[in-house]
């Protein structure tokens, strides 16, 4: 074999990785992020609960032409922290009273960083037996703390919206199609999920709540009877343990009795008030 020319060798050489970060630089940036997050949490009460800028302002600060050369990562991190992450609602703010607050904690932050840095996956036992075991053990602890049956199973989701959608999809997979009954105080994600999965809008019964903003069992029973008489098939009732607007808890025992008598699936959205059942006082309201 003849030797290739020096020019050809240069053309075949692997180009330098201009986006690479050395371990030393990574440690430096990691400390920077830790300091920035702690600073944010320590000064949270001095910030606005909600900060919003126009798209034009944000595009001017964050956008522009496609970058054709690397920028110092610490500059990008500062831009994300000071502009992107700053323009949002801070659910952990002491003066934030809208929607459902979701304050983070130092242990949760550390766990999130560790999971990201070590590429944790729970898609299968073979692909992530360790993280999957953590998930299963955590679910078992939660099941036992809530006083649920040992046969209860679950799966961790990113939030209540996806959890509700997953539960509804599961019900349809097991029971097929049919009419779904829910209250006008049910979380907005539920109706969106039902329609997004292709469930007919005509098979959706949104019932008015009572004076205590709860789903009336009598109204549910009446609606079911009317649909059965009209040749419709009831599929499931969606109750709420702690509505987002008022924190109301539906009459779960009464709704459960109605569903059990007719063989209808009962789904309880406990994303907001469900954790209250971990305490005796909260469990008494369920």
Secondary structure, DSSP 8 states (H G I E B T S, - for coil): -----HHHHHHHS----TT---HHHHHHHHHHHHHHHHHHHHTGGGS-SB----HHHHHHHH-SS---S---HHHHHHHIIIIITTSSB-TT-TT--SS------HHHHHHHHHHHHTT---S-HHHHHHHHHHHHHHHHHHHHHHT--TT------SSHHHHHHHHHHHHHHHH-S-EEEEETTS-HHHHHHHHHTT--GGGEEEE---TTS---HHHHHHHHHHHHHTT--EEEEEEEBS-TTT--B--HHHHHHHHHHHT-EEEEE-TTTGGGGGSHHHHTT-
